[in-house]
Amino acid sequence: MATSERVPVELCKGVNGLEKVVLREVRGSSAEIYLYGAHVTSWKNEHGDELLFVSAKANFKPPKPIRGGIPICFPQFSNHGSLEQHGFARTKFWSIDTDPPPLPTSTSNKAFIDLILKPTEEDMKIWPHSYEFRLRVTLGPGGDLMLTSRIRNTSADGKPFSFTFAYHTYFSVSDISEVRVEGLETIDYLDNLQNKERFTEQGDAITFESEVDKIYVSTPTKIAILDHEKKRTFVIRKDGLPDAVVWNPWDKKSKAMADFGDDEYKHMLCVESAAVENPITLRPGEEWKGRQELSAVPSSYCSGQLDPQRVLQGS
């Protein structure tokens, strides 16, 4: 068994017999991606600690989306028109991409998988646009998790299309009341709990004591989530994704969600790299690329306090 455990990429069966890909890195970190939704459902560090939150009540039953991990919201984030909320990419079966165009990846790194989604005739009835959506999920040598999406307009009829997008990442946290988000201070946000009214964040780190559902616009490329109790900091780096959604449903919403435990809101926080405020428009032949890189690092302490600046200024 020992040798097979080191295979960097393995295709196997997951919950309810759904196919999944397991990525493993030599130092012991791992990630799991379901072909259903191209959905990352697990990301563990070298000690085997789970870094993503997946609800104990999550449905692994198509056509329902999986609650937790990293759902991909495309071609829309949120809920408008005839499309399902957060689009359909997270409820489609993706294929392994056997002929991906080249992407810069360090040659020493073998732990990655390329997936692809193209529309079926049925899909075209719901969203009548030709596209190729390629996703590469990479587990880096230090256990960092990278998701690179490339969406191309493959239309032959000369029609552009527009979309919004998010990596709807659910981070696992010890206790939401002990968590701070750094890097969004003084940034404008649209508050989904107040009809998308625009406000400006105060100059302090974001902390949580009630439901939060905000779209921060024109955000920095780096955001940090500090988990005081676990002495862990998540660092999110993003390219091509100007916005960041911060979401926690709190107690009342949690109880109303069938696929979410009543108290699970205490142990999760969504900070989502997104392109929401200004939709992306692609003309035929054009391609958009959006990348998110996640790392988990031990928090630095400075006279008993977390020192987020060192994290944000570091690499």
C-alpha positions as CSV (number, residue, x, y, z in Angstrom):
1,M,0.0,0.0,0.0
2,A,2.8,2.4,0.9
3,T,3.8,3.0,-2.7
4,S,0.3,3.6,-4.0
5,E,-0.3,6.2,-1.3
6,R,2.4,8.4,-2.9
7,V,0.8,8.4,-6.3
8,P,0.4,12.2,-7.0
9,V,-2.9,11.8,-9.0
10,E,-5.4,9.1,-8.5
11,L,-8.9,8.6,-9.9
12,C,-11.2,6.8,-7.5
13,K,-14.8,6.6,-6.2
14,G,-16.1,9.0,-3.6
15,V,-19.4,9.4,-1.7
16,N,-22.3,7.6,-3.5
17,G,-19.9,6.2,-6.1
18,L,-19.2,9.6,-7.6
19,E,-15.8,9.8,-9.3
20,K,-13.2,11.9,-7.7
21,V,-9.5,12.8,-8.2
22,V,-7.1,12.7,-5.3
23,L,-4.0,14.8,-5.4
24,R,-1.1,14.0,-3.1
25,E,2.1,15.9,-2.4
26,V,5.2,14.1,-1.1
27,R,5.2,15.9,2.3
28,G,1.7,14.6,3.0
29,S,-0.7,17.3,1.9
30,S,-3.7,16.3,-0.2
31,A,-6.7,17.5,-2.1
32,E,-9.9,15.8,-3.5
33,I,-11.8,17.0,-6.5
34,Y,-15.2,15.5,-7.6
35,L,-15.8,15.4,-11.3
36,Y,-19.4,16.4,-10.4
37,G,-19.1,20.2,-10.3
38,A,-15.3,20.1,-10.6
39,H,-15.8,20.5,-6.9
40,V,-12.8,20.6,-4.5
41,T,-14.2,18.9,-1.3
42,S,-11.0,18.4,0.7
43,W,-7.7,20.2,1.2
44,K,-5.5,18.8,3.9
45,N,-2.1,20.0,5.2
46,E,0.9,17.7,5.8
47,H,-0.4,16.9,9.3
48,G,-3.7,15.7,7.8
49,D,-5.7,18.6,9.1
50,E,-8.7,19.4,7.0
51,L,-8.6,23.1,5.8
52,L,-11.9,23.3,4.0
53,F,-15.4,23.0,5.5
54,V,-17.9,20.6,4.1
55,S,-21.3,20.3,5.8
56,A,-22.0,16.9,7.5
57,K,-25.4,17.3,5.8
58,A,-24.0,17.9,2.3
59,N,-25.8,16.2,-0.6
60,F,-23.5,14.2,-2.8
61,K,-26.5,13.5,-5.0
62,P,-26.9,15.1,-8.4
63,P,-28.5,17.4,-9.4
64,K,-28.1,19.1,-5.9
65,P,-24.8,21.1,-5.4
66,I,-22.4,19.9,-2.7
67,R,-22.5,22.2,0.4
68,G,-19.0,23.3,1.2
69,G,-15.5,22.9,-0.2
70,I,-15.0,25.1,-3.3
71,P,-18.1,25.3,-5.5
72,I,-17.5,27.1,-8.8
73,C,-20.1,29.8,-9.6
74,F,-20.5,30.2,-13.3
75,P,-22.0,31.7,-15.5
76,Q,-23.5,33.7,-12.7
77,F,-22.9,34.5,-9.1
78,S,-26.2,35.0,-7.1
79,N,-29.6,34.7,-8.5
80,H,-31.1,36.4,-11.6
81,G,-33.2,35.3,-14.5
82,S,-33.9,31.7,-15.4
83,L,-30.5,30.3,-14.4
84,E,-30.2,28.4,-11.1
85,Q,-28.6,30.4,-8.2
86,H,-24.8,30.5,-8.7
87,G,-25.1,29.1,-12.2
88,F,-24.8,25.5,-13.4
89,A,-21.0,24.7,-13.5
90,R,-21.2,23.2,-9.9
91,T,-24.0,20.8,-10.9
92,K,-22.5,19.4,-14.2
93,F,-20.4,16.4,-14.7
94,W,-17.0,17.6,-15.9
95,S,-14.5,15.5,-17.9
96,I,-10.8,15.0,-17.4
97,D,-9.1,17.2,-20.0
98,T,-6.7,15.0,-21.9
99,D,-5.3,17.7,-24.2
100,P,-5.1,20.9,-22.1
101,P,-3.2,23.9,-23.7
102,P,0.1,24.6,-21.9
103,L,-0.1,26.4,-18.6
104,P,3.1,27.3,-16.7
105,T,3.6,24.7,-14.0
106,S,6.9,23.9,-12.4
107,T,8.0,20.6,-14.0
108,S,8.8,19.1,-10.6
109,N,5.1,19.4,-9.6
110,K,3.1,16.3,-10.7
111,A,0.1,16.8,-8.4
112,F,-2.4,18.5,-10.7
113,I,-5.5,17.7,-12.7
114,D,-7.1,19.4,-15.7
115,L,-10.9,19.3,-16.1
116,I,-13.1,20.6,-18.8
117,L,-16.7,21.6,-19.2
118,K,-18.5,22.2,-22.6
119,P,-22.2,22.8,-23.1
120,T,-24.5,20.0,-24.1
121,E,-27.5,20.7,-26.4
122,E,-29.7,20.7,-23.2
123,D,-27.4,23.3,-21.6
124,M,-27.7,25.5,-24.7
125,K,-31.4,25.8,-24.1
126,I,-30.8,27.3,-20.7
127,W,-27.8,29.4,-21.6
128,P,-27.4,29.6,-25.4
129,H,-23.6,30.2,-25.6
130,S,-20.7,28.1,-26.8
131,Y,-17.8,28.0,-24.4
132,E,-15.0,25.8,-23.1
133,F,-14.3,26.0,-19.4
134,R,-11.0,24.6,-18.4
135,L,-10.0,24.2,-14.8
136,R,-6.6,23.2,-13.4
137,V,-6.3,22.2,-9.8
138,T,-2.8,22.1,-8.5
139,L,-1.4,21.0,-5.1
140,G,1.9,22.9,-4.7
141,P,5.1,21.5,-3.1
142,G,4.3,23.4,0.2
143,G,0.7,22.2,0.2
144,D,-0.7,25.3,-1.4
145,L,-3.8,24.8,-3.4
146,M,-4.2,26.6,-6.8
147,L,-7.3,26.8,-9.0
148,T,-6.8,28.3,-12.5
149,S,-10.0,28.7,-14.6
150,R,-9.9,29.6,-18.3
151,I,-13.1,30.3,-20.1
152,R,-13.2,30.7,-23.8
153,N,-15.9,31.9,-26.1
154,T,-16.0,29.2,-28.9
155,S,-19.1,30.7,-30.7
156,A,-19.1,30.4,-34.4
157,D,-22.0,32.9,-34.8
158,G,-20.0,35.9,-33.7
159,K,-22.0,36.5,-30.5
160,P,-20.3,37.7,-27.3
161,F,-21.4,36.5,-23.9
162,S,-21.1,37.9,-20.4
163,F,-20.8,36.1,-17.1
164,T,-20.0,36.6,-13.4
165,F,-17.9,34.2,-11.5
166,A,-16.7,33.1,-8.0
167,Y,-14.7,30.4,-6.3
168,H,-17.1,30.0,-3.4
169,T,-14.5,28.8,-0.9
170,Y,-15.6,27.5,2.5
171,F,-12.7,27.7,5.0
172,S,-12.8,25.5,8.1
173,V,-12.3,27.7,11.2
174,S,-12.2,26.8,14.9
175,D,-14.8,29.4,16.0
176,I,-16.2,32.2,13.8
177,S,-16.2,34.6,16.8
178,E,-12.4,34.2,17.0
179,V,-11.7,34.9,13.3
180,R,-10.5,38.1,11.6
181,V,-10.2,38.9,8.0
182,E,-7.4,41.3,7.0
183,G,-6.8,43.1,3.7
184,L,-10.3,44.5,3.1
185,E,-10.1,47.5,5.4
186,T,-11.4,50.8,3.9
187,I,-12.7,48.9,0.8
188,D,-16.2,49.5,-0.7
189,Y,-18.7,46.7,-0.5
190,L,-22.2,45.9,-1.6
191,D,-24.3,44.6,1.3
192,N,-26.6,41.7,0.1
193,L,-28.5,42.0,3.4
194,Q,-29.4,45.6,2.5
195,N,-30.4,45.4,-1.1
196,K,-26.8,45.6,-2.4
197,E,-26.5,49.1,-0.9
198,R,-22.8,50.4,-1.2
199,F,-20.8,51.0,2.0
200,T,-17.2,51.5,2.9
201,E,-15.5,49.1,5.3
202,Q,-14.0,50.6,8.4
203,G,-10.3,50.7,9.0
204,D,-10.3,47.7,11.3
205,A,-10.0,44.0,10.5
206,I,-13.4,42.3,9.8
207,T,-14.8,40.3,12.8
208,F,-18.0,38.3,13.0
209,E,-20.9,38.6,15.4
210,S,-23.9,38.2,13.1
211,E,-24.9,37.2,9.6
212,V,-22.6,38.6,6.9
213,D,-23.1,38.6,3.1
214,K,-21.0,41.3,1.4
215,I,-19.4,41.8,-2.0
216,Y,-16.1,43.8,-1.6
217,V,-15.2,45.4,-4.9
218,S,-11.8,46.3,-6.4
219,T,-10.0,44.4,-3.7
220,P,-6.3,43.7,-3.2
221,T,-4.8,40.6,-4.7
222,K,-4.1,39.2,-1.2
223,I,-6.4,38.6,1.7
224,A,-5.7,36.9,5.0
225,I,-8.1,35.0,7.4
226,L,-6.6,34.8,10.9
227,D,-7.9,32.0,13.1
228,H,-6.8,32.9,16.6
229,E,-7.6,29.6,18.3
230,K,-5.9,27.4,15.7
231,K,-3.0,29.8,15.4
232,R,-3.4,29.5,11.7
233,T,-3.7,32.1,8.9
234,F,-5.2,31.4,5.5
235,V,-3.7,33.5,2.7
236,I,-5.7,34.0,-0.5
237,R,-3.9,35.3,-3.5
238,K,-6.0,36.0,-6.6
239,D,-5.6,37.1,-10.3
240,G,-8.3,38.2,-12.7
241,L,-10.8,38.3,-9.8
242,P,-11.2,41.9,-8.6
243,D,-13.9,41.2,-6.0
244,A,-14.2,39.2,-2.8
245,V,-17.4,37.9,-1.2
246,V,-17.5,37.4,2.5
247,W,-20.3,35.2,3.8
248,N,-21.4,33.5,7.0
249,P,-25.1,32.5,7.3
250,W,-25.2,32.7,11.2
251,D,-27.8,30.8,13.2
252,K,-31.2,31.7,11.6
253,K,-30.2,31.0,8.0
254,S,-28.3,27.9,9.1
255,K,-31.5,26.4,10.5
256,A,-33.4,27.2,7.3
257,M,-30.9,25.3,5.0
258,A,-31.7,21.6,4.7
259,D,-28.1,20.7,3.7
260,F,-26.4,22.6,6.5
261,G,-26.2,21.8,10.3
262,D,-27.9,24.3,12.7
263,D,-24.6,25.1,14.4
264,E,-22.1,24.6,11.5
265,Y,-21.9,28.3,10.9
266,K,-19.6,28.5,13.9
267,H,-16.9,26.5,12.1
268,M,-16.9,27.9,8.6
269,L,-16.3,31.2,6.7
270,C,-16.6,31.8,3.0
271,V,-14.2,34.3,1.5
272,E,-14.6,34.0,-2.2
273,S,-12.4,35.3,-5.0
274,A,-14.9,36.6,-7.5
275,A,-15.7,38.8,-10.5
276,V,-19.2,40.0,-9.7
277,E,-19.6,43.8,-9.8
278,N,-18.6,44.1,-13.5
279,P,-19.5,41.1,-15.6
280,I,-16.8,39.7,-17.9
281,T,-17.6,39.9,-21.6
282,L,-15.9,37.6,-24.1
283,R,-16.1,38.0,-27.9
284,P,-15.7,34.9,-30.0
285,G,-12.2,33.5,-29.6
286,E,-11.4,35.5,-26.5
287,E,-10.4,33.8,-23.3
288,W,-10.6,34.9,-19.6
289,K,-8.4,33.5,-16.9
290,G,-9.0,33.7,-13.1
291,R,-6.7,32.2,-10.6
292,Q,-6.9,31.6,-6.8
293,E,-4.0,30.3,-4.7
294,L,-4.7,29.3,-1.1
295,S,-2.1,28.7,1.6
296,A,-2.3,28.0,5.3
297,V,0.5,29.2,7.5
298,P,1.1,29.3,11.2
299,S,0.1,32.7,12.6
300,S,2.9,35.0,13.8
301,Y,2.6,36.3,17.3
302,C,3.8,39.6,18.5
303,S,3.4,40.4,22.2
304,G,0.5,38.0,22.4
305,Q,-1.3,39.5,19.3
306,L,-1.5,38.1,15.8
307,D,0.6,40.2,13.4
308,P,-1.3,40.1,10.2
309,Q,0.9,42.7,8.5
310,R,3.8,40.3,8.4
311,V,1.6,37.8,6.7
312,L,0.2,40.2,4.2
313,Q,3.6,41.7,3.4
314,G,5.4,38.4,3.2
315,S,5.8,36.4,0.0
